[in-house]
Amino acid sequence: MTADISGQWRWIFWINFPFCALGLVGIQVCLTLEKRSGDKWARLRKFDWVGTVLFVGGLTTFLVPLSWGL
């Protein structure tokens, strides 16, 4: 005689909701952000676009073959 547990394994994912709620509350309580000075275009000019493109490109070339199982 085997037990039918086909629908019961999904309940284990409900454990994530209390941790998510705790994280959302913790962010609101502990995180303090300071307003940056300057206008939007000055901040965009200071942004590291080359580093961002290299990081996203490198991460993509690592994760795509990993997810395809190659």
PDB file of N, CA, C, O and CB in Angstrom:
ATOM      1  N   MET A   1       0.852  -1.176   0.000  1.00  0.00           N
ATOM      2  CA  MET A   1       0.000   0.000   0.000  1.00  0.00           C
ATOM      3  C   MET A   1       0.902   1.245   0.000  1.00  0.00           C
ATOM      4  O   MET A   1       1.776   1.385   0.855  1.00  0.00           O
ATOM      5  CB  MET A   1      -0.971  -0.005   1.236  1.00  0.00           C
ATOM      6  N   THR A   2       0.682   2.128  -0.950  1.00  0.00           N
ATOM      7  CA  THR A   2       1.481   3.344  -1.043  1.00  0.00           C
ATOM      8  C   THR A   2       0.622   4.557  -0.718  1.00  0.00           C
ATOM      9  O   THR A   2      -0.575   4.594  -1.001  1.00  0.00           O
ATOM     10  CB  THR A   2       2.104   3.485  -2.447  1.00  0.00           C
ATOM     11  N   ALA A   3       1.256   5.521  -0.129  1.00  0.00           N
ATOM     12  CA  ALA A   3       0.550   6.758   0.229  1.00  0.00           C
ATOM     13  C   ALA A   3       0.566   7.708  -0.960  1.00  0.00           C
ATOM     14  O   ALA A   3       1.581   7.836  -1.644  1.00  0.00           O
ATOM     15  CB  ALA A   3       1.195   7.432   1.478  1.00  0.00           C
ATOM     16  N   ASP A   4      -0.524   8.352  -1.197  1.00  0.00           N
ATOM     17  CA  ASP A   4      -0.612   9.326  -2.279  1.00  0.00           C
ATOM     18  C   ASP A   4      -0.180  10.691  -1.751  1.00  0.00           C
ATOM     19  O   ASP A   4      -0.926  11.361  -1.037  1.00  0.00           O
ATOM     20  CB  ASP A   4      -2.057   9.387  -2.864  1.00  0.00           C
ATOM     21  N   ILE A   5       1.036  11.088  -2.114  1.00  0.00           N
ATOM     22  CA  ILE A   5       1.568  12.381  -1.649  1.00  0.00           C
ATOM     23  C   ILE A   5       1.796  13.326  -2.817  1.00  0.00           C
ATOM     24  O   ILE A   5       2.592  14.260  -2.716  1.00  0.00           O
ATOM     25  CB  ILE A   5       2.884  12.180  -0.874  1.00  0.00           C
ATOM     26  N   SER A   6       1.097  13.089  -3.935  1.00  0.00           N
ATOM     27  CA  SER A   6       1.349  13.886  -5.135  1.00  0.00           C
ATOM     28  C   SER A   6       1.047  15.369  -4.934  1.00  0.00           C
ATOM     29  O   SER A   6       1.730  16.209  -5.520  1.00  0.00           O
ATOM     30  CB  SER A   6       0.526  13.356  -6.282  1.00  0.00           C
ATOM     31  N   GLY A   7       0.058  15.712  -4.133  1.00  0.00           N
ATOM     32  CA  GLY A   7      -0.279  17.114  -3.924  1.00  0.00           C
ATOM     33  C   GLY A   7       0.317  17.700  -2.668  1.00  0.00           C
ATOM     34  O   GLY A   7       0.197  18.905  -2.446  1.00  0.00           O
ATOM     35  N   GLN A   8       0.949  16.904  -1.845  1.00  0.00           N
ATOM     36  CA  GLN A   8       1.431  17.390  -0.569  1.00  0.00           C
ATOM     37  C   GLN A   8       2.804  18.034  -0.636  1.00  0.00           C
ATOM     38  O   GLN A   8       3.130  18.845   0.230  1.00  0.00           O
ATOM     39  CB  GLN A   8       1.461  16.278   0.401  1.00  0.00           C
ATOM     40  N   TRP A   9       3.611  17.712  -1.615  1.00  0.00           N
ATOM     41  CA  TRP A   9       4.962  18.269  -1.672  1.00  0.00           C
ATOM     42  C   TRP A   9       4.945  19.769  -1.934  1.00  0.00           C
ATOM     43  O   TRP A   9       5.901  20.464  -1.592  1.00  0.00           O
ATOM     44  CB  TRP A   9       5.773  17.569  -2.749  1.00  0.00           C
ATOM     45  N   ARG A  10       3.880  20.274  -2.531  1.00  0.00           N
ATOM     46  CA  ARG A  10       3.811  21.710  -2.833  1.00  0.00           C
ATOM     47  C   ARG A  10       3.708  22.555  -1.565  1.00  0.00           C
ATOM     48  O   ARG A  10       4.075  23.730  -1.583  1.00  0.00           O
ATOM     49  CB  ARG A  10       2.618  22.001  -3.741  1.00  0.00           C
ATOM     50  N   TRP A  11       3.227  21.993  -0.489  1.00  0.00           N
ATOM     51  CA  TRP A  11       3.054  22.737   0.752  1.00  0.00           C
ATOM     52  C   TRP A  11       4.376  23.165   1.361  1.00  0.00           C
ATOM     53  O   TRP A  11       4.415  24.096   2.165  1.00  0.00           O
ATOM     54  CB  TRP A  11       2.286  21.912   1.745  1.00  0.00           C
ATOM     55  N   ILE A  12       5.457  22.499   0.989  1.00  0.00           N
ATOM     56  CA  ILE A  12       6.745  22.875   1.572  1.00  0.00           C
ATOM     57  C   ILE A  12       7.179  24.275   1.136  1.00  0.00           C
ATOM     58  O   ILE A  12       7.970  24.915   1.829  1.00  0.00           O
ATOM     59  CB  ILE A  12       7.814  21.858   1.182  1.00  0.00           C
ATOM     60  N   PHE A  13       6.681  24.752   0.017  1.00  0.00           N
ATOM     61  CA  PHE A  13       7.055  26.072  -0.466  1.00  0.00           C
ATOM     62  C   PHE A  13       6.371  27.196   0.307  1.00  0.00           C
ATOM     63  O   PHE A  13       6.782  28.351   0.198  1.00  0.00           O
ATOM     64  CB  PHE A  13       6.724  26.190  -1.929  1.00  0.00           C
ATOM     65  N   TRP A  14       5.347  26.885   1.079  1.00  0.00           N
ATOM     66  CA  TRP A  14       4.687  27.890   1.890  1.00  0.00           C
ATOM     67  C   TRP A  14       5.591  28.390   3.008  1.00  0.00           C
ATOM     68  O   TRP A  14       5.328  29.443   3.589  1.00  0.00           O
ATOM     69  CB  TRP A  14       3.404  27.334   2.468  1.00  0.00           C
ATOM     70  N   ILE A  15       6.651  27.650   3.317  1.00  0.00           N
ATOM     71  CA  ILE A  15       7.577  28.097   4.372  1.00  0.00           C
ATOM     72  C   ILE A  15       8.293  29.381   3.964  1.00  0.00           C
ATOM     73  O   ILE A  15       8.808  30.090   4.829  1.00  0.00           O
ATOM     74  CB  ILE A  15       8.612  26.995   4.686  1.00  0.00           C
ATOM     75  N   ASN A  16       8.339  29.697   2.680  1.00  0.00           N
ATOM     76  CA  ASN A  16       9.020  30.894   2.204  1.00  0.00           C
ATOM     77  C   ASN A  16       8.280  32.186   2.557  1.00  0.00           C
ATOM     78  O   ASN A  16       8.907  33.235   2.711  1.00  0.00           O
ATOM     79  CB  ASN A  16       9.203  30.810   0.714  1.00  0.00           C
ATOM     80  N   PHE A  17       6.966  32.119   2.684  1.00  0.00           N
ATOM     81  CA  PHE A  17       6.197  33.347   2.910  1.00  0.00           C
ATOM     82  C   PHE A  17       6.532  34.052   4.219  1.00  0.00           C
ATOM     83  O   PHE A  17       6.649  35.277   4.209  1.00  0.00           O
ATOM     84  CB  PHE A  17       4.735  33.031   2.886  1.00  0.00           C
ATOM     85  N   PRO A  18       6.691  33.365   5.334  1.00  0.00           N
ATOM     86  CA  PRO A  18       7.088  34.101   6.547  1.00  0.00           C
ATOM     87  C   PRO A  18       8.466  34.758   6.420  1.00  0.00           C
ATOM     88  O   PRO A  18       8.676  35.851   6.944  1.00  0.00           O
ATOM     89  CB  PRO A  18       7.088  33.160   7.744  1.00  0.00           C
ATOM     90  N   PHE A  19       9.397  34.106   5.734  1.00  0.00           N
ATOM     91  CA  PHE A  19      10.714  34.699   5.548  1.00  0.00           C
ATOM     92  C   PHE A  19      10.650  35.922   4.635  1.00  0.00           C
ATOM     93  O   PHE A  19      11.353  36.905   4.867  1.00  0.00           O
ATOM     94  CB  PHE A  19      11.680  33.668   4.977  1.00  0.00           C
ATOM     95  N   CYS A  20       9.819  35.866   3.607  1.00  0.00           N
ATOM     96  CA  CYS A  20       9.637  37.028   2.734  1.00  0.00           C
ATOM     97  C   CYS A  20       9.024  38.194   3.499  1.00  0.00           C
ATOM     98  O   CYS A  20       9.453  39.337   3.343  1.00  0.00           O
ATOM     99  CB  CYS A  20       8.754  36.663   1.531  1.00  0.00           C
ATOM    100  N   ALA A  21       8.022  37.909   4.323  1.00  0.00           N
ATOM    101  CA  ALA A  21       7.396  38.970   5.119  1.00  0.00           C
ATOM    102  C   ALA A  21       8.392  39.570   6.095  1.00  0.00           C
ATOM    103  O   ALA A  21       8.431  40.787   6.275  1.00  0.00           O
ATOM    104  CB  ALA A  21       6.176  38.430   5.878  1.00  0.00           C
ATOM    105  N   LEU A  22       9.192  38.733   6.720  1.00  0.00           N
ATOM    106  CA  LEU A  22      10.215  39.221   7.642  1.00  0.00           C
ATOM    107  C   LEU A  22      11.240  40.084   6.906  1.00  0.00           C
ATOM    108  O   LEU A  22      11.683  41.106   7.431  1.00  0.00           O
ATOM    109  CB  LEU A  22      10.915  38.042   8.341  1.00  0.00           C
ATOM    110  N   GLY A  23      11.609  39.686   5.718  1.00  0.00           N
ATOM    111  CA  GLY A  23      12.549  40.479   4.924  1.00  0.00           C
ATOM    112  C   GLY A  23      11.979  41.823   4.512  1.00  0.00           C
ATOM    113  O   GLY A  23      12.678  42.835   4.561  1.00  0.00           O
ATOM    114  N   LEU A  24      10.715  41.844   4.107  1.00  0.00           N
ATOM    115  CA  LEU A  24      10.091  43.106   3.726  1.00  0.00           C
ATOM    116  C   LEU A  24      10.004  44.075   4.902  1.00  0.00           C
ATOM    117  O   LEU A  24      10.245  45.272   4.744  1.00  0.00           O
ATOM    118  CB  LEU A  24       8.705  42.852   3.163  1.00  0.00           C
ATOM    119  N   VAL A  25       9.663  43.564   6.064  1.00  0.00           N
ATOM    120  CA  VAL A  25       9.609  44.409   7.261  1.00  0.00           C
ATOM    121  C   VAL A  25      11.017  44.862   7.640  1.00  0.00           C
ATOM    122  O   VAL A  25      11.221  46.020   8.005  1.00  0.00           O
ATOM    123  CB  VAL A  25       8.945  43.651   8.443  1.00  0.00           C
ATOM    124  N   GLY A  26      11.978  43.959   7.556  1.00  0.00           N
ATOM    125  CA  GLY A  26      13.355  44.292   7.910  1.00  0.00           C
ATOM    126  C   GLY A  26      13.956  45.357   7.007  1.00  0.00           C
ATOM    127  O   GLY A  26      14.717  46.207   7.468  1.00  0.00           O
ATOM    128  N   ILE A  27      13.619  45.316   5.727  1.00  0.00           N
ATOM    129  CA  ILE A  27      14.110  46.332   4.803  1.00  0.00           C
ATOM    130  C   ILE A  27      13.565  47.703   5.182  1.00  0.00           C
ATOM    131  O   ILE A  27      14.306  48.686   5.196  1.00  0.00           O
ATOM    132  CB  ILE A  27      13.720  45.982   3.359  1.00  0.00           C
ATOM    133  N   GLN A  28      12.286  47.771   5.485  1.00  0.00           N
ATOM    134  CA  GLN A  28      11.677  49.046   5.842  1.00  0.00           C
ATOM    135  C   GLN A  28      12.242  49.609   7.140  1.00  0.00           C
ATOM    136  O   GLN A  28      12.363  50.825   7.292  1.00  0.00           O
ATOM    137  CB  GLN A  28      10.179  48.887   5.963  1.00  0.00           C
ATOM    138  N   VAL A  29      12.584  48.735   8.068  1.00  0.00           N
ATOM    139  CA  VAL A  29      13.076  49.183   9.375  1.00  0.00           C
ATOM    140  C   VAL A  29      14.558  49.537   9.325  1.00  0.00           C
ATOM    141  O   VAL A  29      14.966  50.560   9.876  1.00  0.00           O
ATOM    142  CB  VAL A  29      12.838  48.102  10.430  1.00  0.00           C
ATOM    143  N   CYS A  30      15.359  48.716   8.680  1.00  0.00           N
ATOM    144  CA  CYS A  30      16.816  48.836   8.780  1.00  0.00           C
ATOM    145  C   CYS A  30      17.477  49.641   7.664  1.00  0.00           C
ATOM    146  O   CYS A  30      18.567  50.176   7.866  1.00  0.00           O
ATOM    147  CB  CYS A  30      17.411  47.482   8.803  1.00  0.00           C
ATOM    148  N   LEU A  31      16.859  49.739   6.511  1.00  0.00           N
ATOM    149  CA  LEU A  31      17.504  50.392   5.376  1.00  0.00           C
ATOM    150  C   LEU A  31      17.191  51.879   5.357  1.00  0.00           C
ATOM    151  O   LEU A  31      16.028  52.282   5.319  1.00  0.00           O
ATOM    152  CB  LEU A  31      17.065  49.744   4.063  1.00  0.00           C
ATOM    153  N   THR A  32      18.232  52.679   5.385  1.00  0.00           N
ATOM    154  CA  THR A  32      18.058  54.123   5.258  1.00  0.00           C
ATOM    155  C   THR A  32      18.836  54.590   4.038  1.00  0.00           C
ATOM    156  O   THR A  32      20.047  54.387   3.948  1.00  0.00           O
ATOM    157  CB  THR A  32      18.530  54.872   6.549  1.00  0.00           C
ATOM    158  N   LEU A  33      18.147  55.204   3.118  1.00  0.00           N
ATOM    159  CA  LEU A  33      18.765  55.702   1.894  1.00  0.00           C
ATOM    160  C   LEU A  33      18.851  57.212   1.943  1.00  0.00           C
ATOM    161  O   LEU A  33      17.930  57.889   2.403  1.00  0.00           O
ATOM    162  CB  LEU A  33      17.977  55.247   0.655  1.00  0.00           C
ATOM    163  N   GLU A  34      19.968  57.731   1.463  1.00  0.00           N
ATOM    164  CA  GLU A  34      20.140  59.170   1.401  1.00  0.00           C
ATOM    165  C   GLU A  34      19.860  59.648  -0.013  1.00  0.00           C
ATOM    166  O   GLU A  34      20.204  58.972  -0.983  1.00  0.00           O
ATOM    167  CB  GLU A  34      21.559  59.578   1.848  1.00  0.00           C
ATOM    168  N   LYS A  35      19.247  60.791  -0.126  1.00  0.00           N
ATOM    169  CA  LYS A  35      18.946  61.370  -1.432  1.00  0.00           C
ATOM    170  C   LYS A  35      20.246  61.826  -2.074  1.00  0.00           C
ATOM    171  O   LYS A  35      21.045  62.530  -1.456  1.00  0.00           O
ATOM    172  CB  LYS A  35      17.943  62.554  -1.308  1.00  0.00           C
ATOM    173  N   ARG A  36      20.446  61.419  -3.311  1.00  0.00           N
ATOM    174  CA  ARG A  36      21.669  61.805  -4.028  1.00  0.00           C
ATOM    175  C   ARG A  36      21.518  63.200  -4.608  1.00  0.00           C
ATOM    176  O   ARG A  36      20.433  63.619  -5.010  1.00  0.00           O
ATOM    177  CB  ARG A  36      21.994  60.793  -5.151  1.00  0.00           C
ATOM    178  N   SER A  37      22.642  63.904  -4.637  1.00  0.00           N
ATOM    179  CA  SER A  37      22.610  65.262  -5.181  1.00  0.00           C
ATOM    180  C   SER A  37      22.858  65.220  -6.682  1.00  0.00           C
ATOM    181  O   SER A  37      23.392  64.241  -7.203  1.00  0.00           O
ATOM    182  CB  SER A  37      23.661  66.161  -4.483  1.00  0.00           C
ATOM    183  N   GLY A  38      22.474  66.268  -7.364  1.00  0.00           N
ATOM    184  CA  GLY A  38      22.670  66.366  -8.802  1.00  0.00           C
ATOM    185  C   GLY A  38      21.427  65.959  -9.559  1.00  0.00           C
ATOM    186  O   GLY A  38      20.511  65.344  -9.013  1.00  0.00           O
ATOM    187  N   ASP A  39      21.419  66.318 -10.834  1.00  0.00           N
ATOM    188  CA  ASP A  39      20.268  65.959 -11.638  1.00  0.00           C
ATOM    189  C   ASP A  39      20.431  64.547 -12.216  1.00  0.00           C
ATOM    190  O   ASP A  39      21.482  63.919 -12.089  1.00  0.00           O
ATOM    191  CB  ASP A  39      20.067  66.981 -12.762  1.00  0.00           C
ATOM    192  N   LYS A  40      19.379  64.083 -12.839  1.00  0.00           N
ATOM    193  CA  LYS A  40      19.345  62.714 -13.334  1.00  0.00           C
ATOM    194  C   LYS A  40      20.426  62.468 -14.390  1.00  0.00           C
ATOM    195  O   LYS A  40      21.056  61.411 -14.385  1.00  0.00           O
ATOM    196  CB  LYS A  40      17.969  62.403 -13.912  1.00  0.00           C
ATOM    197  N   TRP A  41      20.646  63.405 -15.276  1.00  0.00           N
ATOM    198  CA  TRP A  41      21.611  63.213 -16.365  1.00  0.00           C
ATOM    199  C   TRP A  41      23.039  63.194 -15.856  1.00  0.00           C
ATOM    200  O   TRP A  41      23.875  62.477 -16.406  1.00  0.00           O
ATOM    201  CB  TRP A  41      21.456  64.308 -17.409  1.00  0.00           C
ATOM    202  N   ALA A  42      23.337  63.954 -14.833  1.00  0.00           N
ATOM    203  CA  ALA A  42      24.688  63.936 -14.250  1.00  0.00           C
ATOM    204  C   ALA A  42      24.957  62.592 -13.587  1.00  0.00           C
ATOM    205  O   ALA A  42      26.068  62.067 -13.670  1.00  0.00           O
ATOM    206  CB  ALA A  42      24.859  65.084 -13.222  1.00  0.00           C
ATOM    207  N   ARG A  43      23.950  62.035 -12.931  1.00  0.00           N
ATOM    208  CA  ARG A  43      24.126  60.722 -12.306  1.00  0.00           C
ATOM    209  C   ARG A  43      24.256  59.628 -13.360  1.00  0.00           C
ATOM    210  O   ARG A  43      25.017  58.681 -13.163  1.00  0.00           O
ATOM    211  CB  ARG A  43      22.951  60.411 -11.367  1.00  0.00           C
ATOM    212  N   LEU A  44      23.533  59.732 -14.473  1.00  0.00           N
ATOM    213  CA  LEU A  44      23.647  58.738 -15.540  1.00  0.00           C
ATOM    214  C   LEU A  44      25.024  58.793 -16.209  1.00  0.00           C
ATOM    215  O   LEU A  44      25.542  57.761 -16.636  1.00  0.00           O
ATOM    216  CB  LEU A  44      22.546  58.957 -16.587  1.00  0.00           C
ATOM    217  N   ARG A  45      25.614  59.973 -16.302  1.00  0.00           N
ATOM    218  CA  ARG A  45      26.955  60.078 -16.890  1.00  0.00           C
ATOM    219  C   ARG A  45      28.002  59.426 -16.001  1.00  0.00           C
ATOM    220  O   ARG A  45      29.012  58.930 -16.501  1.00  0.00           O
ATOM    221  CB  ARG A  45      27.319  61.545 -17.131  1.00  0.00           C
ATOM    222  N   LYS A  46      27.780  59.418 -14.694  1.00  0.00           N
ATOM    223  CA  LYS A  46      28.736  58.820 -13.767  1.00  0.00           C
ATOM    224  C   LYS A  46      28.560  57.308 -13.630  1.00  0.00           C
ATOM    225  O   LYS A  46      29.392  56.646 -13.010  1.00  0.00           O
ATOM    226  CB  LYS A  46      28.605  59.469 -12.411  1.00  0.00           C
ATOM    227  N   PHE A  47      27.493  56.757 -14.200  1.00  0.00           N
ATOM    228  CA  PHE A  47      27.216  55.333 -14.089  1.00  0.00           C
ATOM    229  C   PHE A  47      28.226  54.536 -14.908  1.00  0.00           C
ATOM    230  O   PHE A  47      28.632  54.973 -15.985  1.00  0.00           O
ATOM    231  CB  PHE A  47      25.783  55.022 -14.551  1.00  0.00           C
ATOM    232  N   ASP A  48      28.632  53.381 -14.410  1.00  0.00           N
ATOM    233  CA  ASP A  48      29.626  52.537 -15.084  1.00  0.00           C
ATOM    234  C   ASP A  48      28.944  51.638 -16.110  1.00  0.00           C
ATOM    235  O   ASP A  48      28.619  50.486 -15.821  1.00  0.00           O
ATOM    236  CB  ASP A  48      30.408  51.682 -14.055  1.00  0.00           C
ATOM    237  N   TRP A  49      28.729  52.178 -17.316  1.00  0.00           N
ATOM    238  CA  TRP A  49      28.038  51.440 -18.364  1.00  0.00           C
ATOM    239  C   TRP A  49      28.874  50.286 -18.899  1.00  0.00           C
ATOM    240  O   TRP A  49      28.340  49.207 -19.153  1.00  0.00           O
ATOM    241  CB  TRP A  49      27.667  52.371 -19.495  1.00  0.00           C
ATOM    242  N   VAL A  50      30.171  50.493 -19.074  1.00  0.00           N
ATOM    243  CA  VAL A  50      31.046  49.436 -19.604  1.00  0.00           C
ATOM    244  C   VAL A  50      31.102  48.261 -18.628  1.00  0.00           C
ATOM    245  O   VAL A  50      31.006  47.106 -19.043  1.00  0.00           O
ATOM    246  CB  VAL A  50      32.476  49.986 -19.869  1.00  0.00           C
ATOM    247  N   GLY A  51      31.254  48.543 -17.364  1.00  0.00           N
ATOM    248  CA  GLY A  51      31.285  47.482 -16.374  1.00  0.00           C
ATOM    249  C   GLY A  51      29.972  46.724 -16.301  1.00  0.00           C
ATOM    250  O   GLY A  51      29.964  45.506 -16.122  1.00  0.00           O
ATOM    251  N   THR A  52      28.861  47.438 -16.440  1.00  0.00           N
ATOM    252  CA  THR A  52      27.555  46.789 -16.412  1.00  0.00           C
ATOM    253  C   THR A  52      27.378  45.862 -17.602  1.00  0.00           C
ATOM    254  O   THR A  52      26.902  44.738 -17.444  1.00  0.00           O
ATOM    255  CB  THR A  52      26.444  47.829 -16.391  1.00  0.00           C
ATOM    256  N   VAL A  53      27.756  46.318 -18.793  1.00  0.00           N
ATOM    257  CA  VAL A  53      27.631  45.480 -19.992  1.00  0.00           C
ATOM    258  C   VAL A  53      28.541  44.263 -19.894  1.00  0.00           C
ATOM    259  O   VAL A  53      28.130  43.162 -20.262  1.00  0.00           O
ATOM    260  CB  VAL A  53      27.966  46.290 -21.259  1.00  0.00           C
ATOM    261  N   LEU A  54      29.766  44.433 -19.407  1.00  0.00           N
ATOM    262  CA  LEU A  54      30.672  43.297 -19.261  1.00  0.00           C
ATOM    263  C   LEU A  54      30.169  42.310 -18.212  1.00  0.00           C
ATOM    264  O   LEU A  54      30.277  41.098 -18.399  1.00  0.00           O
ATOM    265  CB  LEU A  54      32.069  43.783 -18.892  1.00  0.00           C
ATOM    266  N   PHE A  55      29.627  42.814 -17.124  1.00  0.00           N
ATOM    267  CA  PHE A  55      29.107  41.934 -16.075  1.00  0.00           C
ATOM    268  C   PHE A  55      27.904  41.135 -16.563  1.00  0.00           C
ATOM    269  O   PHE A  55      27.844  39.922 -16.365  1.00  0.00           O
ATOM    270  CB  PHE A  55      28.723  42.748 -14.840  1.00  0.00           C
ATOM    271  N   VAL A  56      26.951  41.803 -17.197  1.00  0.00           N
ATOM    272  CA  VAL A  56      25.749  41.114 -17.681  1.00  0.00           C
ATOM    273  C   VAL A  56      26.107  40.135 -18.794  1.00  0.00           C
ATOM    274  O   VAL A  56      25.570  39.028 -18.841  1.00  0.00           O
ATOM    275  CB  VAL A  56      24.701  42.134 -18.183  1.00  0.00           C
ATOM    276  N   GLY A  57      27.001  40.529 -19.683  1.00  0.00           N
ATOM    277  CA  GLY A  57      27.419  39.628 -20.753  1.00  0.00           C
ATOM    278  C   GLY A  57      28.152  38.407 -20.222  1.00  0.00           C
ATOM    279  O   GLY A  57      27.902  37.286 -20.665  1.00  0.00           O
ATOM    280  N   GLY A  58      29.052  38.621 -19.275  1.00  0.00           N
ATOM    281  CA  GLY A  58      29.781  37.495 -18.691  1.00  0.00           C
ATOM    282  C   GLY A  58      28.886  36.569 -17.899  1.00  0.00           C
ATOM    283  O   GLY A  58      29.038  35.349 -17.961  1.00  0.00           O
ATOM    284  N   LEU A  59      27.962  37.134 -17.162  1.00  0.00           N
ATOM    285  CA  LEU A  59      27.035  36.321 -16.386  1.00  0.00           C
ATOM    286  C   LEU A  59      26.116  35.516 -17.303  1.00  0.00           C
ATOM    287  O   LEU A  59      25.800  34.362 -17.016  1.00  0.00           O
ATOM    288  CB  LEU A  59      26.207  37.206 -15.447  1.00  0.00           C
ATOM    289  N   THR A  60      25.691  36.127 -18.404  1.00  0.00           N
ATOM    290  CA  THR A  60      24.838  35.423 -19.356  1.00  0.00           C
ATOM    291  C   THR A  60      25.588  34.282 -20.024  1.00  0.00           C
ATOM    292  O   THR A  60      25.037  33.190 -20.172  1.00  0.00           O
ATOM    293  CB  THR A  60      24.308  36.387 -20.411  1.00  0.00           C
ATOM    294  N   THR A  61      26.834  34.510 -20.432  1.00  0.00           N
ATOM    295  CA  THR A  61      27.596  33.445 -21.076  1.00  0.00           C
ATOM    296  C   THR A  61      27.950  32.333 -20.103  1.00  0.00           C
ATOM    297  O   THR A  61      28.265  31.225 -20.537  1.00  0.00           O
ATOM    298  CB  THR A  61      28.857  34.006 -21.693  1.00  0.00           C
ATOM    299  N   PHE A  62      27.909  32.590 -18.817  1.00  0.00           N
ATOM    300  CA  PHE A  62      28.119  31.545 -17.826  1.00  0.00           C
ATOM    301  C   PHE A  62      26.835  30.776 -17.525  1.00  0.00           C
ATOM    302  O   PHE A  62      26.848  29.548 -17.435  1.00  0.00           O
ATOM    303  CB  PHE A  62      28.672  32.146 -16.549  1.00  0.00           C
ATOM    304  N   LEU A  63      25.721  31.503 -17.369  1.00  0.00           N
ATOM    305  CA  LEU A  63      24.485  30.870 -16.909  1.00  0.00           C
ATOM    306  C   LEU A  63      23.706  30.151 -18.008  1.00  0.00           C
ATOM    307  O   LEU A  63      23.042  29.154 -17.727  1.00  0.00           O
ATOM    308  CB  LEU A  63      23.607  31.898 -16.284  1.00  0.00           C
ATOM    309  N   VAL A  64      23.769  30.628 -19.249  1.00  0.00           N
ATOM    310  CA  VAL A  64      23.020  29.957 -20.312  1.00  0.00           C
ATOM    311  C   VAL A  64      23.523  28.540 -20.535  1.00  0.00           C
ATOM    312  O   VAL A  64      22.705  27.619 -20.519  1.00  0.00           O
ATOM    313  CB  VAL A  64      23.114  30.750 -21.611  1.00  0.00           C
ATOM    314  N   PRO A  65      24.815  28.304 -20.741  1.00  0.00           N
ATOM    315  CA  PRO A  65      25.247  26.900 -20.875  1.00  0.00           C
ATOM    316  C   PRO A  65      25.019  26.079 -19.615  1.00  0.00           C
ATOM    317  O   PRO A  65      24.770  24.877 -19.697  1.00  0.00           O
ATOM    318  CB  PRO A  65      26.709  26.847 -21.241  1.00  0.00           C
ATOM    319  N   LEU A  66      25.102  26.706 -18.463  1.00  0.00           N
ATOM    320  CA  LEU A  66      24.849  25.981 -17.213  1.00  0.00           C
ATOM    321  C   LEU A  66      23.400  25.515 -17.145  1.00  0.00           C
ATOM    322  O   LEU A  66      23.123  24.396 -16.713  1.00  0.00           O
ATOM    323  CB  LEU A  66      25.180  26.867 -15.996  1.00  0.00           C
ATOM    324  N   SER A  67      22.487  26.363 -17.566  1.00  0.00           N
ATOM    325  CA  SER A  67      21.072  25.979 -17.519  1.00  0.00           C
ATOM    326  C   SER A  67      20.730  24.983 -18.621  1.00  0.00           C
ATOM    327  O   SER A  67      19.807  24.185 -18.459  1.00  0.00           O
ATOM    328  CB  SER A  67      20.181  27.218 -17.643  1.00  0.00           C
ATOM    329  N   TRP A  68      21.459  25.012 -19.744  1.00  0.00           N
ATOM    330  CA  TRP A  68      21.212  24.046 -20.822  1.00  0.00           C
ATOM    331  C   TRP A  68      21.867  22.699 -20.523  1.00  0.00           C
ATOM    332  O   TRP A  68      21.592  21.712 -21.205  1.00  0.00           O
ATOM    333  CB  TRP A  68      21.732  24.594 -22.158  1.00  0.00           C
ATOM    334  N   GLY A  69      22.718  22.655 -19.526  1.00  0.00           N
ATOM    335  CA  GLY A  69      23.358  21.395 -19.150  1.00  0.00           C
ATOM    336  C   GLY A  69      24.528  21.014 -20.045  1.00  0.00           C
ATOM    337  O   GLY A  69      24.829  19.833 -20.212  1.00  0.00           O
ATOM    338  N   LEU A  70      25.176  22.000 -20.610  1.00  0.00           N
ATOM    339  CA  LEU A  70      26.325  21.715 -21.485  1.00  0.00           C
ATOM    340  C   LEU A  70      27.619  21.661 -20.714  1.00  0.00           C
ATOM    341  O   LEU A  70      28.677  21.432 -21.299  1.00  0.00           O
ATOM    342  CB  LEU A  70      26.434  22.759 -22.578  1.00  0.00           C
TER     343      LEU A  70
END
